Amino acid sequence: MKIEDVVCTFCGCLCDDLVVEVENNRVCSVENGCTLANEKFMRDHRLKNPIRRDGNGWKAVSYDEAIRETAEILLDADRPLLYGWSGTHGEAQSVGVHLAELIGGVIDNTSTVCHGPSIMAIQEVGHPGCTLGQVKNRADVIVYWGANPIDAHPRHMSRYTTYADGFFIENAFRDRKVIVADVRQTESSAIADEFLKIDRGGDYAALSALRAIVRGKGDLIPSRVAGVTREQLFRVAEICMKAKFGAIFFGLGLTMSPGKYKNIRNAIELTQELNRHTKFTISPMRGHWNVYGSNEVFTWITGYPYAIDFARGIAFYNPGETTSVDILMRGECDACLVVASDPGAHFPRACAEHLARIPTVQIDPHVNATTHLATLQIPVAVTGIDAEGTAYRMDGVPIRARKLFTGSYPNDQEILEKIFARVKEAKRS
């Protein structure tokens, strides 16, 4: 059976035009998807059942045992951490927030190690953004700063920018100007009209120079700023100011370089300066397929987008104190529930070592680096394949991911609701 208009739940693009062939509850082929989408849909190496660490090995356990043990671990903990959430649907994320509140724990999503600085900057100066559809139909100048979409978001250029013809852009590849700013040459920089090769840690200075030029203070610019010549900075500023509609997309090369959220604030303020001359927007290149959704859901319920601490009985938010890496580095938490993410592969070594010392439960379909640190792992259905739910595209547009078939695995929401029910019952009694 061929199913059309399938949503790919891999990256923040949430491409919704895939054609997937299913036979005997198994994906046989994928059309229109990138290589990452093909790997997501065709991969078939899930855990068969929950596993518990048993000495140096693993022992298979039932779902009921795994749920009961997880509830006991969370109830026994004084400072539990619930981390991840960017690889699951919004309905499961909602249950996670209520569970964190019930046990007085900390709940954090993967924004803490990717676009957390972007959110902090947006909280300070706002977000002049727009949908990807607006970019596709209107933008004649595209800027990628600290991002390499060809590798990280392979269809971003073909669906929304460089190669995507729009309502007002009839020949995108010819009519659009593409500017790439990065510390090294990438696949994306190879097709750019202008490539700003910036010195490591020089993003803030380069953005400040462009702001000065746009404000008419170009006579203050020295011959070279952060490795970029004065002439090229003027040329790039001129391209941006002459645009009919421009769009800046920035990635982790900007959020995680020296300057952190101040880099993003500077980029947003550059966008605001450009809006004195033309129309310009700015948007983060969100990585996980529903990391934007985790920020949305957390904010609806608590008022804060990530790093939320319920230890005081109310929601408290203070990045640098209540963020996962900081809590783990200080050795604060005595239990961790990891949902739909892999901190073992991405966190600093000291954090991974602490996760290995404490009871760590992972809810994830596949074995990954965190599995080797965990006490217990519970496999679940994959949203967009054998589970359904709501996700948010990188531009904030909600999209419903359908399931292609009904499998044998419970989904994240079902597992979390059962854990929540057990914890609530134990609290009552």
Residue pairs with C-beta under 8 A, 6 or more apart in sequence:
1 21
1 22
1 23
2 19
2 20
2 21
2 22
3 19
3 20
3 21
3 22
3 404
4 19
5 16
5 17
5 18
6 16
6 18
6 19
6 20
6 384
6 402
6 404
7 14
7 15
7 16
7 18
7 384
7 391
7 399
7 400
7 401
7 402
8 14
8 15
8 16
8 18
8 33
8 37
8 40
8 41
8 289
8 384
9 40
9 87
9 289
9 290
9 382
9 383
9 384
9 385
9 391
9 401
10 36
10 37
10 40
10 289
11 36
11 152
11 153
11 286
11 287
11 288
11 289
12 153
12 285
12 286
12 287
12 288
12 289
12 291
12 292
12 393
12 394
13 132
13 153
13 155
13 156
13 159
13 160
13 393
13 394
14 289
14 391
14 393
14 394
14 399
14 401
15 32
15 33
15 34
15 37
15 155
15 159
16 399
17 32
18 30
18 31
18 32
18 33
18 37
18 41
19 30
19 31
19 32
20 27
20 29
20 30
20 31
20 41
20 404
21 27
21 28
21 29
21 30
22 28
22 404
22 405
25 386
25 405
25 406
25 407
26 44
27 41
27 42
27 385
27 404
30 37
30 38
30 41
30 42
33 40
33 41
34 154
34 155
35 154
36 154
41 385
43 366
45 366
45 367
46 365
46 366
46 379
46 382
46 409
47 365
47 366
47 367
47 377
47 379
48 60
48 379
49 60
49 61
49 62
49 63
49 379
50 60
50 61
50 62
50 63
50 65
50 66
50 376
50 377
50 378
50 379
51 58
51 59
51 60
51 61
51 376
51 377
52 58
52 59
52 61
52 65
52 66
52 69
52 375
52 376
53 59
53 374
53 375
53 376
61 69
61 376
63 378
63 410
63 415
66 376
66 378
67 378
67 415
67 418
67 419
67 422
68 422
69 361
69 376
70 337
70 361
70 376
70 378
70 419
71 419
71 422
71 423
71 426
73 80
73 335
73 337
73 359
73 361
73 375
73 376
74 80
74 99
74 103
74 105
74 335
74 337
74 419
74 423
75 103
75 423
75 426
75 427
76 335
77 103
77 105
77 333
77 334
77 335
77 359
78 334
79 105
79 106
79 311
79 327
79 332
79 333
79 334
79 335
80 100
80 103
80 104
80 105
80 106
80 333
80 334
80 335
80 336
80 337
81 105
81 106
81 107
81 108
81 324
81 327
81 328
81 333
81 335
81 336
81 337
82 96
82 99
82 100
82 105
82 106
82 107
82 108
82 336
82 337
82 339
83 107
83 108
83 109
83 324
83 336
83 337
83 338
83 339
83 341
83 343
84 109
84 110
84 338
84 339
84 340
84 341
84 343
85 92
85 93
85 96
85 107
85 109
85 110
85 294
85 339
85 340
85 341
86 109
86 110
86 111
86 287
86 288
86 289
86 290
86 291
86 293
86 294
86 340
86 341
87 288
87 289
87 290
87 340
87 341
87 364
87 383
88 290
88 339
88 340
88 383
88 389
88 412
89 290
89 293
89 383
89 387
89 388
89 389
89 390
89 391
89 401
89 411
89 412
89 413
90 290
90 293
90 296
90 297
90 389
90 390
90 391
90 392
90 398
91 389
91 390
91 413
92 339
92 340
92 389
92 411
92 412
92 413
92 416
93 290
93 293
93 294
93 297
93 298
94 297
94 301
95 413
95 416
95 417
95 420
96 107
96 339
96 416
97 107
97 297
97 298
97 301
97 302
97 308
98 301
98 420
99 105
99 416
99 419
99 420
99 423
100 106
100 107
100 308
100 310
101 310
101 315
102 420
102 423
102 424
102 427
103 310
103 423
104 310
104 311
104 313
105 310
105 311
106 307
106 308
106 309
106 310
106 311
106 322
106 324
106 327
106 333
107 298
107 308
107 310
108 306
108 307
108 308
108 322
108 323
108 324
109 291
109 294
109 295
109 298
109 306
109 341
110 287
110 288
110 291
110 294
110 341
111 119
111 291
111 294
111 295
111 305
111 306
112 306
112 307
112 319
112 323
112 324
112 325
113 256
113 324
113 325
113 346
113 347
114 252
114 255
114 256
114 286
114 287
114 291
115 252
115 255
115 284
115 286
115 287
115 291
116 255
116 261
116 306
116 307
116 319
116 323
117 255
117 256
117 260
117 261
117 263
117 264
118 250
118 255
118 261
118 264
118 284
119 295
119 305
119 306
120 261
120 264
120 319
121 261
121 262
121 263
121 264
121 265
121 267
121 268
122 264
122 268
124 261
124 265
125 265
125 268
125 269
125 272
126 268
127 268
127 282
128 268
128 271
128 272
128 275
128 280
128 281
128 282
129 281
129 282
129 283
129 395
129 396
130 247
130 281
130 283
130 395
131 395
131 396
131 397
132 159
132 160
132 393
132 394
132 395
132 397
133 160
134 245
134 281
135 142
135 160
135 161
135 247
135 281
136 159
136 160
136 161
136 164
136 166
136 169
137 166
137 167
137 168
137 169
138 166
138 167
138 168
138 169
138 244
138 245
138 279
139 161
139 166
139 169
139 176
139 243
139 245
139 246
139 247
140 169
140 175
140 176
140 177
140 243
140 244
140 245
140 246
141 176
141 177
141 179
141 239
141 240
141 243
141 245
141 246
141 247
142 161
142 162
142 176
142 177
142 178
142 179
142 246
142 247
142 249
143 178
143 179
143 180
143 181
143 240
143 246
143 247
143 248
143 249
144 178
144 179
144 180
144 181
144 182
144 188
144 192
144 249
144 250
144 251
144 285
145 180
145 181
145 182
145 203
145 248
145 249
145 250
145 251
145 253
145 254
145 267
146 181
146 182
146 203
146 250
146 251
146 252
146 253
146 254
146 255
146 257
147 182
147 188
147 249
147 250
147 251
147 252
147 253
147 254
147 285
148 182
148 186
148 187
148 188
148 189
148 251
148 253
149 156
149 157
149 161
149 188
149 249
149 285
150 157
150 186
150 187
150 188
151 186
151 187
151 188
152 251
152 285
152 287
153 285
156 249
156 285
157 163
157 164
157 188
158 164
161 172
161 176
161 178
161 247
161 249
162 172
162 173
162 176
162 178
162 191
163 172
163 173
164 172
165 171
165 172
166 172
168 244
169 175
169 176
177 193
177 194
177 239
177 243
178 191
178 192
178 193
178 194
179 192
179 193
179 194
179 195
179 196
179 236
179 239
179 240
180 186
180 188
180 189
180 192
180 194
180 195
180 196
181 195
181 196
181 198
181 203
181 206
182 188
182 189
182 195
182 196
182 197
182 198
182 253
183 197
183 198
183 199
183 200
183 253
183 257
184 197
185 195
185 197
189 195
189 197
193 239
194 232
194 235
194 236
194 239
196 206
196 228
196 232
196 233
196 236
197 227
197 228
198 206
198 226
198 227
198 228
199 226
199 227
200 257
201 257
201 258
201 259
202 225
202 226
202 227
202 228
203 226
203 253
203 254
203 257
203 259
203 263
203 266
204 258
204 259
204 262
204 263
204 266
205 225
205 226
206 225
206 226
206 228
206 233
207 263
207 266
207 267
207 270
208 266
209 221
209 225
209 226
209 228
209 233
210 233
210 236
210 237
210 240
210 270
211 266
211 269
211 270
211 273
212 218
212 220
212 221
213 221
213 233
213 234
213 237
214 237
214 240
214 241
214 270
214 273
214 274
214 276
214 277
215 273
218 234
218 237
221 230
221 233
221 234
222 230
223 229
223 230
224 230
225 233
240 246
240 274
240 278
240 280
241 274
241 277
241 278
242 278
243 278
243 279
243 280
244 278
244 279
245 278
245 279
245 280
246 274
246 278
246 279
246 280
246 281
247 280
247 281
247 282
247 283
248 267
248 270
248 271
248 280
248 281
248 282
248 283
249 282
249 283
249 284
249 285
250 264
250 267
250 282
250 283
250 284
250 285
251 284
251 285
252 287
254 263
254 264
254 267
255 261
255 263
255 264
255 284
257 263
259 266
264 284
267 282
268 282
271 280
271 281
271 282
274 280
283 394
283 395
284 394
285 394
286 292
286 394
288 341
289 391
290 383
290 391
290 392
292 392
292 393
292 394
292 396
293 390
293 391
293 392
293 398
294 306
295 305
295 306
296 392
296 396
298 304
298 305
298 306
298 308
299 305
302 308
302 315
302 317
303 315
303 317
304 315
304 317
306 317
306 319
306 323
307 317
307 318
307 319
307 322
307 323
307 324
308 315
308 316
308 317
308 322
309 315
309 316
309 317
309 318
309 321
309 322
310 316
316 322
320 326
324 343
324 347
324 351
325 347
325 348
325 351
327 333
328 336
328 347
328 350
328 351
328 354
328 355
329 348
329 350
329 351
329 354
331 354
333 354
333 358
334 358
334 359
335 358
335 359
335 360
335 361
336 355
336 358
336 359
336 360
336 361
337 360
337 361
337 363
338 355
338 360
338 361
338 362
338 363
338 364
338 370
338 374
339 362
339 363
339 364
339 412
339 416
340 363
340 364
340 412
341 364
341 370
342 364
342 368
342 369
342 370
343 351
343 352
343 355
343 370
344 352
344 355
344 368
344 369
344 370
344 371
344 372
344 373
345 368
345 369
345 370
347 355
352 373
355 370
355 373
355 374
356 373
359 375
359 376
360 370
360 373
360 374
360 375
360 376
361 374
361 375
361 376
361 377
361 378
362 370
362 371
362 374
362 376
362 377
362 378
363 377
363 378
363 380
363 412
363 415
363 416
364 370
364 371
364 377
364 378
364 379
364 380
365 379
365 380
365 381
365 382
365 409
366 379
367 377
371 377
378 415
379 409
380 387
380 409
380 410
380 411
380 412
380 415
381 387
381 403
381 407
381 409
381 410
381 411
381 412
383 389
383 391
383 401
383 403
383 411
383 412
384 401
384 402
384 403
384 404
385 403
385 404
385 405
385 407
386 403
386 404
386 405
386 406
386 407
386 409
387 403
387 409
387 411
387 412
388 400
388 401
388 402
388 403
389 400
389 401
389 411
389 413
390 398
390 399
390 400
390 401
391 398
391 399
391 400
391 401
392 398
392 399
393 399
